[in-house]
């Protein structure tokens, strides 16, 4: 697809991977809407990078419907959805509650599913579009204290594969991008960004991977791609 003049919606676009991806797409001529739960931060970032802000929470069905209404009202169309909003809890199994699982799945799985549902309805009408789900290498292999987060990303991977099987016949590409560890604000209690580390991935590598997957001609689709730091030790 050609990024220039395409309309891209990125959930969780006010920091980290979402912000860097939005910035790169805008630099390439894309028209980008970003969502976020912190309105002040969202509005500041939107002005800084030239994005259209939508104050919304993917765990709210009302917010999801309003998000699509705002995008179509402002841009008149939608070409790409990037399901980037996500959060995590990392605790040993005996310290976890049902509420921990429900909270993480509401955002990481149910939010992405409902966002994709409405995007698919739009894309089917126009016989084309792209959905990018931001997964994790944690969705490929479990690890200690990863019961909630890893399980949610395994679920997102399964959801993505089902979406691919269902939507390919409508010329809708569904791509799963699995970042390995990236120092960002993700998971920090005060949402403050972590400092980049020379030997760890940065948001730039993930943004580059997402954009590279999008710019492939629409006749082709990368179903899944994982990004690892070359030598993180």
BELMOVEN-V249253 format. One record per residue. RES is the residue in three letters. OMEGA is omega in radians with two decimals (999 if undefined). D_CENTER is the distance of its C-alpha to the mean C-alpha in whole Angstrom. Layout:
res = (RES	RES)
omega = (OMEGA	OMEGA)
d_center = (D_CENTER	D_CENTER)
//
This chain:
res = (UNK	UNK	UNK	UNK	UNK	UNK	UNK	UNK	UNK	UNK	UNK	UNK	UNK	UNK	UNK	UNK	UNK	UNK	UNK	UNK	UNK	UNK	UNK	UNK	UNK	UNK	UNK	UNK	UNK	UNK	UNK	UNK	UNK	UNK	UNK	UNK	UNK	UNK	UNK	UNK	UNK	UNK	UNK	UNK	UNK	UNK	UNK	UNK	UNK	UNK	UNK	UNK	UNK	UNK	UNK	UNK	UNK	UNK	UNK	UNK	UNK	UNK	UNK	UNK	UNK	UNK	UNK	UNK	UNK	UNK	UNK	UNK	UNK	UNK	UNK	UNK	UNK	UNK	UNK	UNK	UNK	UNK	UNK	UNK	UNK	UNK	UNK	UNK	UNK	UNK	UNK	UNK	UNK	UNK	UNK	UNK	UNK	UNK	UNK	UNK	UNK	UNK	UNK	UNK	UNK	UNK	UNK	UNK	UNK	UNK	UNK	UNK	UNK	UNK	UNK	UNK	UNK	UNK	UNK	UNK	UNK	UNK	UNK	UNK	UNK	UNK	UNK	UNK	UNK	UNK	UNK	UNK	UNK	UNK	UNK	UNK	UNK	UNK	UNK	UNK	UNK	UNK	UNK	UNK	UNK	UNK	UNK	UNK	UNK	UNK	UNK	UNK	UNK	UNK	UNK	UNK	UNK	UNK	UNK	UNK	UNK	UNK	UNK	UNK	UNK	UNK	UNK	UNK	UNK	UNK	UNK	UNK	UNK	UNK	UNK	UNK	UNK	UNK	UNK	UNK	UNK	UNK	UNK	UNK	UNK	UNK	UNK	UNK	UNK	UNK	UNK	UNK	UNK	UNK	UNK	UNK	UNK	UNK	UNK	UNK	UNK	UNK	UNK	UNK	UNK	UNK	UNK	UNK	UNK	UNK	UNK	UNK	UNK	UNK	UNK	UNK	UNK	UNK	UNK	UNK	UNK	UNK	UNK	UNK	UNK	UNK	UNK	UNK	UNK	UNK	UNK	UNK	UNK)
omega = (3.07	-3.10	-3.07	3.12	3.03	3.14	-3.06	3.09	-3.12	3.06	-3.10	-3.01	-3.06	3.10	3.00	-3.08	-3.11	-3.14	-3.11	3.11	3.11	-3.13	-3.13	3.14	3.11	3.09	3.13	3.10	3.11	3.07	-2.91	2.97	3.11	3.06	3.08	-3.10	3.11	-3.00	-3.12	3.13	-3.14	-3.10	3.13	-3.14	-3.12	3.11	-3.08	-3.05	3.12	3.14	3.07	-3.05	3.03	-3.13	-3.03	3.14	-3.07	3.09	3.12	3.11	3.11	3.12	3.13	3.12	3.12	3.11	-3.12	3.09	-3.14	3.14	-3.10	3.12	-3.06	-3.03	-3.13	-3.13	3.02	-3.14	-3.05	2.94	3.03	3.13	-3.08	-3.10	3.14	3.10	-3.07	2.97	3.13	-3.13	3.02	-2.99	-3.07	3.13	-3.06	3.08	3.04	3.13	3.11	-3.14	-3.10	-3.13	-3.10	-3.13	3.10	-3.10	-2.99	-3.06	-3.07	3.11	3.12	-3.13	-3.11	3.04	-3.13	3.12	-3.09	3.06	-3.14	3.11	3.11	-3.07	3.12	3.14	-3.09	3.09	3.08	3.12	-3.12	3.02	3.07	3.07	3.10	3.13	-3.14	2.98	3.02	3.07	3.11	-3.11	3.13	-3.11	-3.12	3.13	-3.12	-3.00	-3.09	-3.05	-3.12	3.13	3.14	-3.13	2.96	3.13	3.13	3.10	3.09	3.09	3.14	-3.12	3.10	3.09	3.11	-3.13	-3.08	-2.93	-3.12	-3.10	3.08	-3.12	3.10	3.12	3.06	-3.00	3.06	3.10	-3.08	3.04	2.89	-3.04	3.07	3.09	3.09	3.08	-3.08	3.05	3.12	-3.00	-3.13	3.10	3.10	-3.09	3.06	3.12	3.08	3.11	-3.01	-3.07	3.11	3.06	3.00	3.11	-3.12	-3.14	-3.14	3.11	3.13	-3.14	3.13	-3.10	3.10	3.11	-3.13	-3.00	2.99	3.08	-3.04	3.10	-3.12	-3.11	2.99	-3.04	-3.10	3.10	3.12	-3.11	-3.13	2.97	-3.10	-3.13	-3.05	-3.03	999)
d_center = (18	20	17	20	20	17	15	11	9	6	6	7	8	12	11	11	8	7	10	12	10	11	14	15	14	16	19	19	20	17	16	13	13	10	10	12	14	17	18	20	18	16	19	20	17	17	20	20	18	19	16	16	15	15	16	14	13	11	14	16	17	19	16	14	17	18	15	16	19	19	17	19	22	21	20	22	19	16	15	11	8	5	3	2	5	7	11	14	18	20	23	26	27	30	28	25	26	25	23	21	19	19	17	15	14	14	11	9	11	13	10	8	12	13	10	11	15	15	13	16	19	18	18	21	23	22	22	19	15	12	9	7	5	4	8	11	14	15	14	17	20	21	22	24	23	20	21	18	15	16	17	14	12	15	15	11	13	16	14	12	16	17	15	16	20	20	18	20	23	22	20	17	15	12	11	9	9	10	11	14	15	14	16	14	15	13	15	18	20	20	17	19	18	19	21	20	22	24	24	20	17	16	12	14	15	11	11	14	13	10	12	15	14	13	17	19	21	20	22	20	17	16	15	14	14	14	15	18	20	23	25	24	27)
//
